[in-house]
């Protein structure tokens, strides 16, 4: 049984008559109407769209754009599930995160077909293939990807007698996950701060390096019997609780946000989209930097798509806006605003991207760093329809041990097994 509870028939379809596109991703047919309309765009976390939406309004006198930003991706997913199930209430454009894309791909009739010859070569192959149904319907336009580096507090490392220069930090951390944890043990022996924010946050980087983690292509859930999953679970909890490397701050909670202001941890996994979140939570805090390294090699965490629900009243105008927002030119601007790393082929070759730096992160050459980290990714994990639910259950298991302190590792694992079995 899948995690989705919509009682809908999964079928193909979509509009055959798309508006023609211009080089900047706009749709001349859809955008040419003089009708005064309001479009809603629902996102979560940081997409870097605030200024872009204002720019789009300035280019279209007849369009007002309202930006609805959920506080977490989980809440955005729940809201979209509810609105699709009720056939009302969805935004004109809905952002979908890659971990739950496959759930909604089961109901392609609930979304407009975004296939268009004008955007056929816009994205990396794996990005567009993930959002394309077997019969060729394109459910979403790719926004960003999540190549990962390590963000760190240079001032906390310096106080513990560790290197602070980003190239030296990259050399220090080069290796596998156990090496990352071993360096953390050296750090916490000389510091009052933890090494990383939480087991759950670190888990995201570890599990995304497993090719088939939770569910195999036949649909069978293998999470509780996959030895790689159990080994990583034990490893991250041993580092978090036994070695006391974790600050025990569950991501996205108020305590986690406050931890940025209280020198709670020295390093964290950071896909490009995390840079804007770190900066926003660290106002007045100095010392953040980015190292061009990641335990185990390369890894992708996150990346999203813009979809156009079929229930909308202005689907052609919504398509045009989604098209424009995901054009290479706009994605470079989003990267400059919030660090969201582009998924567009042309954008990856942009000198603007390659030369980009981030003043908050000690002028780190973030463009080149994340291009390098993207090139280090060798595969994308298989994520079946139940991926989000299983991963949420695993995160709950980690939280019980690392954050709440209510369970030991084995007891919490047993509860995880029960939760997965309850999925059916």
C-alpha positions as CSV (number, residue, x, y, z in Angstrom):
1,X,0.0,0.0,0.0
2,X,1.3,3.5,-0.8
3,X,1.5,6.4,1.6
4,X,-0.9,8.4,-0.6
5,X,-4.6,8.2,0.5
6,X,-6.2,10.0,-2.4
7,X,-8.9,7.8,-4.0
8,X,-8.1,8.8,-7.5
9,X,-7.5,6.9,-10.8
10,X,-4.0,7.2,-12.0
11,X,-4.2,8.1,-15.7
12,X,-2.3,10.1,-18.3
13,X,-3.5,12.9,-20.4
14,X,-2.9,16.7,-20.5
15,X,-3.2,19.6,-22.9
16,X,-1.9,19.2,-26.4
17,X,-1.8,22.9,-27.2
18,X,1.1,24.6,-25.4
19,X,1.9,28.3,-25.8
20,X,5.1,29.0,-27.7
21,X,8.1,29.8,-25.5
22,X,10.7,32.6,-25.8
23,X,14.3,32.3,-24.8
24,X,13.7,33.5,-21.3
25,X,11.1,30.9,-20.6
26,X,8.0,33.0,-20.9
27,X,4.9,31.8,-22.8
28,X,3.7,34.4,-25.2
29,X,0.3,32.9,-25.7
30,X,-0.5,32.4,-22.1
31,X,1.0,35.7,-20.9
32,X,-0.7,37.8,-23.5
33,X,-4.1,38.0,-22.0
34,X,-5.2,41.4,-20.8
35,X,-7.4,39.9,-18.0
36,X,-6.5,41.0,-14.5
37,X,-5.7,37.8,-12.6
38,X,-4.0,36.7,-9.4
39,X,-1.7,33.6,-9.4
40,X,-0.7,31.8,-6.2
41,X,2.6,30.1,-5.9
42,X,3.0,27.6,-3.0
43,X,6.6,26.8,-1.9
44,X,8.5,25.8,1.3
45,X,11.9,26.6,2.9
46,X,13.8,28.9,0.6
47,X,13.4,28.9,-3.2
48,X,14.8,32.4,-3.8
49,X,11.6,33.6,-5.5
50,X,10.8,36.7,-3.6
51,X,12.4,39.2,-6.0
52,X,11.7,37.0,-9.0
53,X,7.9,37.1,-8.4
54,X,8.1,40.9,-8.2
55,X,10.0,41.0,-11.4
56,X,7.4,38.8,-13.1
57,X,4.7,41.2,-12.0
58,X,6.6,44.1,-13.4
59,X,6.8,42.3,-16.8
60,X,3.0,41.5,-16.8
61,X,0.7,44.4,-15.9
62,X,-2.3,42.1,-15.7
63,X,-0.8,39.6,-13.2
64,X,-0.5,39.7,-9.5
65,X,1.4,36.9,-7.8
66,X,0.8,35.8,-4.2
67,X,3.5,33.7,-2.6
68,X,2.4,31.2,0.0
69,X,5.4,29.7,1.8
70,X,4.9,26.7,4.2
71,X,7.1,26.6,7.2
72,X,8.2,23.0,6.4
73,X,8.2,20.7,3.4
74,X,6.1,18.2,5.4
75,X,3.3,20.8,5.9
76,X,3.5,21.7,2.2
77,X,3.1,18.1,1.3
78,X,0.1,17.6,3.6
79,X,-1.6,20.7,2.3
80,X,-1.2,19.6,-1.3
81,X,-2.5,16.1,-0.6
82,X,-5.6,17.6,1.1
83,X,-6.3,20.0,-1.7
84,X,-5.9,17.4,-4.5
85,X,-8.1,15.0,-2.6
86,X,-10.8,17.7,-2.2
87,X,-10.4,18.9,-5.8
88,X,-10.1,22.4,-4.5
89,X,-7.7,24.7,-2.6
90,X,-4.5,24.1,-4.4
91,X,-2.3,27.0,-5.4
92,X,-2.0,27.7,-9.1
93,X,1.6,26.5,-8.9
94,X,2.6,24.0,-6.3
95,X,6.2,23.1,-5.4
96,X,6.9,19.4,-4.8
97,X,10.1,18.1,-3.2
98,X,11.9,15.2,-4.8
99,X,11.3,12.8,-1.9
100,X,7.6,12.9,-2.3
101,X,7.4,13.6,-6.1
102,X,6.8,9.9,-6.8
103,X,3.7,9.9,-4.5
104,X,2.0,12.5,-6.6
105,X,3.2,11.0,-9.9
106,X,0.6,8.2,-9.2
107,X,-2.1,10.8,-10.0
108,X,-1.0,12.5,-13.2
109,X,-4.6,13.5,-14.1
110,X,-4.5,15.9,-11.2
111,X,-1.7,18.0,-12.8
112,X,-1.4,19.8,-16.1
113,X,1.0,18.4,-18.7
114,X,4.0,20.7,-18.9
115,X,5.7,18.9,-21.8
116,X,6.9,21.5,-24.3
117,X,9.5,21.2,-27.1
118,X,10.8,24.6,-26.0
119,X,12.0,23.1,-22.7
120,X,13.0,19.6,-23.8
121,X,16.7,20.1,-23.3
122,X,16.5,22.5,-20.3
123,X,17.4,20.0,-17.5
124,X,19.8,17.3,-16.7
125,X,18.4,14.0,-18.0
126,X,17.8,12.5,-14.5
127,X,16.0,15.6,-13.3
128,X,13.4,15.6,-16.1
129,X,13.1,11.8,-16.3
130,X,12.0,11.7,-12.6
131,X,9.0,13.9,-13.4
132,X,7.9,12.2,-16.6
133,X,5.3,9.5,-16.6
134,X,5.6,6.3,-18.7
135,X,3.4,7.8,-21.4
136,X,5.4,11.0,-21.6
137,X,3.5,13.5,-19.5
138,X,5.7,16.0,-17.7
139,X,4.4,16.6,-14.2
140,X,6.9,19.2,-13.0
141,X,9.5,21.7,-14.1
142,X,12.7,21.2,-12.2
143,X,13.9,24.0,-9.9
144,X,17.0,23.1,-7.9
145,X,19.1,20.1,-7.0
146,X,20.9,19.5,-3.7
147,X,24.6,18.7,-4.1
148,X,26.0,18.7,-0.6
149,X,29.1,20.2,1.0
150,X,30.0,20.8,4.6
151,X,29.2,24.1,6.3
152,X,31.2,24.9,9.4
153,X,31.9,27.5,12.0
154,X,35.5,28.5,11.5
155,X,35.6,30.3,14.9
156,X,34.5,27.2,16.8
157,X,37.1,25.0,14.9
158,X,39.8,27.5,15.7
159,X,39.0,27.5,19.4
160,X,39.3,23.7,19.4
161,X,42.7,23.9,17.6
162,X,41.5,22.6,14.3
163,X,42.2,24.1,10.8
164,X,39.8,26.8,9.7
165,X,40.9,27.6,6.1
166,X,38.3,26.0,3.8
167,X,40.8,24.0,1.8
168,X,42.5,22.7,4.9
169,X,39.1,21.8,6.3
170,X,38.2,20.0,3.1
171,X,41.5,18.0,3.4
172,X,40.8,17.3,7.1
173,X,37.3,15.9,6.4
174,X,38.1,14.0,3.2
175,X,37.1,10.4,3.8
176,X,34.1,8.3,4.7
177,X,31.4,8.9,7.4
178,X,33.4,7.2,10.1
179,X,36.3,9.6,9.4
180,X,33.9,12.6,9.7
181,X,32.8,11.2,13.1
182,X,36.3,10.6,14.2
183,X,37.3,14.2,13.5
184,X,34.2,15.2,15.5
185,X,35.4,13.2,18.5
186,X,38.7,15.3,18.4
187,X,36.6,18.4,18.2
188,X,34.2,17.7,21.1
189,X,37.1,16.8,23.3
190,X,38.2,20.4,23.1
191,X,35.0,22.3,22.8
192,X,31.7,22.9,24.6
193,X,29.9,22.8,21.2
194,X,28.6,19.6,19.5
195,X,30.0,18.5,16.2
196,X,26.7,18.4,14.2
197,X,23.1,19.5,14.7
198,X,21.3,16.1,14.9
199,X,21.3,12.5,13.9
200,X,18.3,13.1,11.7
201,X,20.0,15.9,9.7
202,X,23.1,13.8,9.3
203,X,21.0,10.8,8.2
204,X,19.8,12.6,5.2
205,X,23.3,12.7,3.8
206,X,24.0,9.1,4.6
207,X,20.8,7.5,3.2
208,X,21.1,9.4,0.0
209,X,24.3,7.5,-0.7
210,X,22.4,4.2,-0.8
211,X,21.2,3.2,-4.2
212,X,18.1,1.3,-3.2
213,X,17.4,2.1,0.4
214,X,13.8,1.6,1.4
215,X,11.8,0.1,-1.5
216,X,12.9,-1.9,-4.5
217,X,11.6,-1.2,-8.1
218,X,9.0,-4.0,-7.7
219,X,7.4,-2.0,-4.9
220,X,8.5,-4.3,-2.0
221,X,9.5,-2.3,1.1
222,X,12.9,-3.5,2.1
223,X,13.8,-0.8,4.7
224,X,13.7,-3.1,7.7
225,X,15.7,-5.9,6.1
226,X,18.2,-3.9,4.1
227,X,21.5,-4.3,6.0
228,X,22.8,-1.0,4.7
229,X,19.9,0.9,6.4
230,X,20.5,-0.8,9.8
231,X,24.3,-0.3,9.6
232,X,23.9,3.4,8.9
233,X,21.3,3.7,11.6
234,X,23.6,2.2,14.2
235,X,26.5,4.2,13.0
236,X,24.9,7.6,13.2
237,X,23.4,6.9,16.6
238,X,26.7,5.6,17.9
239,X,28.2,8.9,16.8
240,X,25.3,11.0,18.1
241,X,24.7,9.6,21.5
242,X,27.6,7.3,22.5
243,X,30.3,9.7,21.2
244,X,28.1,12.7,22.0
245,X,28.7,14.4,18.7
246,X,25.1,15.6,18.2
247,X,23.5,18.7,19.6
248,X,20.2,16.8,19.6
249,X,18.4,19.6,17.8
250,X,15.7,18.2,15.5
251,X,15.8,20.1,12.2
252,X,13.2,22.8,11.5
253,X,12.1,23.1,15.2
254,X,12.4,26.3,17.2
255,X,15.2,24.7,19.3
256,X,17.1,24.0,16.1
257,X,16.7,27.6,14.9
258,X,17.8,28.9,18.3
259,X,20.9,26.7,18.1
260,X,22.4,28.8,15.4
261,X,22.5,31.7,17.8
262,X,24.0,29.8,20.8
263,X,27.1,28.2,19.2
264,X,25.4,24.8,19.6
265,X,27.3,22.9,16.8
266,X,30.3,23.4,14.6
267,X,29.4,21.6,11.3
268,X,26.4,20.6,9.3
269,X,25.5,19.0,6.0
270,X,24.6,21.8,3.6
271,X,23.1,21.4,0.1
272,X,23.1,24.7,-1.7
273,X,19.5,25.5,-0.7
274,X,20.6,25.3,3.0
275,X,22.8,28.3,2.7
276,X,19.9,30.8,2.8
277,X,18.4,29.0,5.8
278,X,21.7,29.1,7.7
279,X,22.2,32.8,7.0
280,X,18.6,33.6,8.0
281,X,19.0,31.7,11.3
282,X,22.4,33.1,12.0
283,X,21.8,36.8,11.9
284,X,24.6,38.5,13.8
285,X,26.7,35.4,14.0
286,X,30.1,35.4,12.3
287,X,32.3,32.5,11.3
288,X,30.3,30.4,8.9
289,X,32.2,29.0,5.9
290,X,31.8,26.2,3.3
291,X,34.2,23.3,2.6
292,X,34.3,21.6,-0.8
293,X,34.0,18.1,0.7
294,X,31.4,15.6,1.6
295,X,31.7,12.3,3.6
296,X,31.6,9.3,1.3
297,X,32.2,11.4,-1.9
298,X,29.1,13.0,-3.4
299,X,25.5,13.2,-2.4
300,X,22.3,14.9,-3.3
301,X,19.8,16.1,-0.7
302,X,16.6,17.6,-2.0
303,X,15.7,19.5,-5.1
304,X,12.2,20.4,-6.2
305,X,9.7,20.8,-9.0
306,X,7.0,23.3,-9.9
307,X,3.7,21.7,-10.8
308,X,0.5,23.2,-12.1
309,X,-2.6,21.5,-10.5
310,X,-5.3,20.9,-13.1
311,X,-8.0,22.3,-10.7
312,X,-6.7,25.9,-11.2
313,X,-8.6,28.6,-12.9
314,X,-5.6,30.0,-14.8
315,X,-3.6,27.0,-15.8
316,X,-2.1,28.6,-19.0
317,X,-0.9,31.6,-17.1
318,X,0.4,29.4,-14.3
319,X,2.3,27.3,-16.9
320,X,3.9,30.4,-18.2
321,X,5.0,31.6,-14.8
322,X,6.4,28.1,-13.9
323,X,8.2,28.0,-17.2
324,X,9.8,31.5,-16.6
325,X,10.8,30.7,-13.0
326,X,12.6,27.6,-14.0
327,X,14.4,29.1,-17.0
328,X,18.2,29.2,-16.6
329,X,18.3,33.0,-16.2
330,X,15.9,33.0,-13.3
331,X,17.5,30.0,-11.6
332,X,20.9,31.8,-11.6
333,X,19.1,34.7,-9.8
334,X,17.5,32.3,-7.3
335,X,21.0,30.8,-6.6
336,X,22.4,34.3,-6.0
337,X,19.5,35.1,-3.7
338,X,19.3,31.9,-1.6
339,X,22.0,29.4,-2.8
340,X,19.5,27.1,-4.5
341,X,21.6,25.2,-7.0
342,X,20.3,25.1,-10.6
343,X,19.2,21.9,-12.3
344,X,19.4,23.4,-15.8
345,X,22.2,22.5,-18.1
346,X,22.7,26.0,-19.5
347,X,22.8,27.4,-15.9
348,X,25.6,25.0,-14.9
349,X,27.8,26.4,-17.6
350,X,27.1,30.0,-16.6
351,X,30.1,32.1,-15.7
352,X,27.8,33.9,-13.3
353,X,27.3,30.6,-11.4
354,X,30.9,29.5,-11.6
355,X,32.2,32.8,-10.3
356,X,29.6,33.3,-7.6
357,X,30.6,33.8,-4.0
358,X,28.7,34.2,-0.7
359,X,29.7,37.1,1.5
360,X,28.0,35.6,4.6
361,X,30.1,32.4,4.3
362,X,33.4,34.3,4.4
363,X,33.2,35.0,0.6
364,X,33.3,31.3,-0.1
365,X,33.3,30.5,-3.9
366,X,30.0,28.8,-3.6
367,X,29.3,28.5,-7.3
368,X,32.4,26.5,-8.0
369,X,32.1,24.5,-4.8
370,X,28.6,23.3,-5.6
371,X,29.4,22.7,-9.2
372,X,32.2,20.4,-7.9
373,X,29.9,18.7,-5.5
374,X,27.3,18.2,-8.2
375,X,30.0,16.5,-10.4
376,X,30.8,14.2,-7.5
377,X,27.3,12.7,-7.5
378,X,27.4,9.3,-9.3
379,X,23.8,8.2,-8.9
380,X,20.4,9.1,-7.6
381,X,18.8,6.7,-5.0
382,X,15.7,4.8,-6.1
383,X,12.7,6.4,-4.3
384,X,9.5,4.5,-4.5
385,X,6.0,5.7,-3.6
386,X,6.5,4.9,0.1
387,X,9.9,6.6,0.4
388,X,8.6,9.7,2.2
389,X,6.6,7.7,4.8
390,X,9.4,5.2,5.5
391,X,12.0,7.9,5.8
392,X,9.7,9.8,8.2
393,X,9.3,6.7,10.3
394,X,13.1,6.3,10.4
395,X,13.6,10.0,11.3
396,X,11.1,9.4,14.2
397,X,13.2,6.5,15.3
398,X,16.4,8.6,15.3
399,X,14.6,11.5,17.1
400,X,13.4,9.2,19.9
401,X,17.0,8.4,20.7
402,X,19.0,11.5,19.8
403,X,16.5,14.3,20.7
404,X,13.9,13.0,23.1
405,X,16.1,10.5,24.9
406,X,13.1,8.2,25.5
407,X,14.4,5.1,23.7
408,X,17.7,3.3,23.2
409,X,18.7,2.4,19.6
410,X,17.3,-1.1,19.6
411,X,13.9,-0.2,21.2
412,X,13.5,2.6,18.8
413,X,14.4,0.4,15.8
414,X,11.8,-2.1,16.9
415,X,9.2,0.7,16.8
416,X,10.4,1.7,13.4
417,X,9.9,-1.9,12.1
418,X,6.3,-1.8,13.5
419,X,5.6,1.5,11.9
420,X,6.8,0.2,8.5
421,X,4.8,-3.0,8.8
422,X,1.7,-0.8,9.5
423,X,2.2,0.8,6.0
424,X,1.0,-2.6,4.6
